Amino acid sequence: QEDLEALIAEFQSLDAKKTQVIESSCPPPSPRLNGSLSAHPEKDELILFGGEYFNGQKTYLYNELYVYNIRKNSWSKVEIPNPPPRRCAHQAAVVPTAGGQLWVFGGEFASPNGEQFYHYKDLWVLHLATKTWEQIKASGGPSGRSGHRMVACKRQLIIFGGFHESARDYIYYNDVYAFNLDSFTWSKLTPSGIGPAPRSGCQMATTPEGSIIIYGGYSKQRIKKDVDKGTLHTDMFLLKTEGAGKEEDKWAWSRLNPSGVKPTPRSGFSIAIGPNNRSLLFGGVHDEEEEESIEGDFFNDIYFYDIGKNRWFPGQLKGPKSDKRKRRRGRQAEAEGAGDEEMEKQPPQGPVEIVKEVVAEDGTVMTIKQVISGPAEEEERSESEEEEEDGASGQQVEPCPRSNAMLAVKHGVLYVYGGMFEVGDRQFTLSDLYSIDLHKMEEWKVLVEMDPKAQEWLEESESDEEEDDMEGAEGGEEEEESSEEESEDEGGEEQHPSVQPDEEHADYLSRTEQYWIKLARSNMGPDAKEKKVVKVAHAMAKTFYEDSV
């Protein structure tokens, strides 16, 4: 613990040397997960802060601040003096006060080897108008934690749950704290009724009336020495106040029993508030732990929760508008509001689940579940008709399945950035950016493609170099390494004699080819040529095969 605190202090002393705000255009941020993506309350911008990256040997933590300009589809990096220390699994909430404020609480810092953790209990505010960070020091707040949830609700920040992990033990929380945005004071809420069990990574949303909704989450318990049992929660609760958002208000827990189609059990899902009084959940993973292996089902589906109707339903893509016009043959188009109802009321044309398995050389099975939705009429269209419609390819673009992605909603459009998925023992960390109009639910758009060559994975024995820990956690280093890999690839395969396929490799490729093609296509976009997609897919499969061997 002392070592981590010293490392954090050293990083902060480096940050303290920055004396002025420097904003510069930059390429998209490097791959990461467990950061925060927030919509600017006044501008058409998204704000990315923090996150983590693991390359198989070292954990990198970030405290960089990136701004995505929605209209220009461009990124800029904003360096501001005295930022919060590097962290991931924190929470961020935006309020419109004084040109916009981004509030950040908690999260964790990990040692470069990923075996030690420091959990923050600090509270920061980024003043968006003046581009200044300020640490708010107020007593009586939550203990250090990560995986908690925080929302802005009636001039308060409400924090629920999370966990704290040390080398010896761990604890999950179900406490509730409120931070008053006017008096800058903390208070611990003591709601009546039976509330949720301790958990992290749940869904937390506010209602127009100022109540709080909690769904799902994850926790684990030690059932005997060195044996933990994980629980995927699927219950739902309402935290209601009778007052107008004052500290002395009385709060009460009650259980919710929603109708509709609830999300399948999962952890690592991402959450956002959509239009029309709906919260949403995206992606996640369902790990089935067996004695010698973990089978992970990763998701890329969307579920909506209608707060007013207390109802869940899966988000289904309707296809581009030009398709619908063709099928209707001049029939009057429904209003957008009716379109949402149509999305809910079509069980015969519901989502089709496609299951694909990848078997690693060590026997680990990774199951990818993808939800492909849309009316049957679309599937039956001829190839020539597909080509006629705005030149769109028949392949539907969508983010690949993932967990721990970063979400934000602006003007009714959902943005999904980064996250990760696993194949066997290897972790793929993403840096792609997708969007979908939640009003129309027609199609995903690729705003930033993922470059498969940026994927770096180092086995423990591959590198004898003792890199400096300071540099390792600095962030951005993997970009340089990936560019080196890229130049090596371009130099020809003779530099990598081991990639020549043998019989086992050919067998592995034949069993998993369709999965890699699907992944490559979803990351390269609809305009990529099939030959190039297949080439990239084979390269990714080759890389993974060699690593697993």
Salt bridges, closest charged atoms under 4 A:
ASP15 OD1 - LYS18 NZ 3.59
ASP15 OD2 - ARG86 NH1 3.68
GLU23 OE1 - LYS131 NZ 3.84
ASP44 OD2 - ARG71 NE 2.74
ASP44 OD1 - HIS411 NE2 2.67
GLU64 OE1 - ARG32 NH2 3.08
GLU64 OE2 - LYS77 NZ 3.53
ASP122 OD2 - ARG87 NH2 2.76
GLU134 OE1 - HIS127 NE2 2.79
ASP175 OD1 - ARG145 NH1 2.69
ASP182 OD1 - ARG155 NH2 2.97
ASP228 OD1 - ARG222 NE 2.96
ASP235 OD1 - ARG199 NH1 2.71
ASP235 OD2 - ARG255 NH2 3.98
ASP297 OD2 - LYS369 NZ 3.66
ASP301 OD1 - ARG266 NH1 2.71
ASP306 OD2 - ARG278 NE 3.58
ASP323 OD1 - ARG381 NH1 3.46
GLU334 OE1 - ARG328 NH2 2.82
ASP340 OD2 - ARG278 NH1 3.80
GLU341 OE2 - LYS309 NZ 3.22
GLU344 OE2 - ARG278 NH2 2.97
GLU344 OE1 - ARG311 NH1 2.67
GLU377 OE1 - ARG327 NE 3.98
GLU378 OE2 - ARG327 NH1 3.69
GLU388 OE1 - LYS326 NZ 3.41
GLU389 OE1 - ARG381 NH1 2.45
GLU398 OE2 - LYS518 NZ 3.13
ASP432 OD1 - ARG402 NH1 2.76
GLU474 OE2 - ARG86 NH2 3.86
GLU488 OE1 - HIS496 NE2 3.95
GLU493 OE2 - LYS542 NZ 3.78
ASP507 OD2 - ARG511 NE 3.17
GLU513 OE2 - HIS538 NE2 2.67
GLU530 OE2 - ARG521 NH2 2.79
ASP547 OD2 - ARG426 NH1 2.63
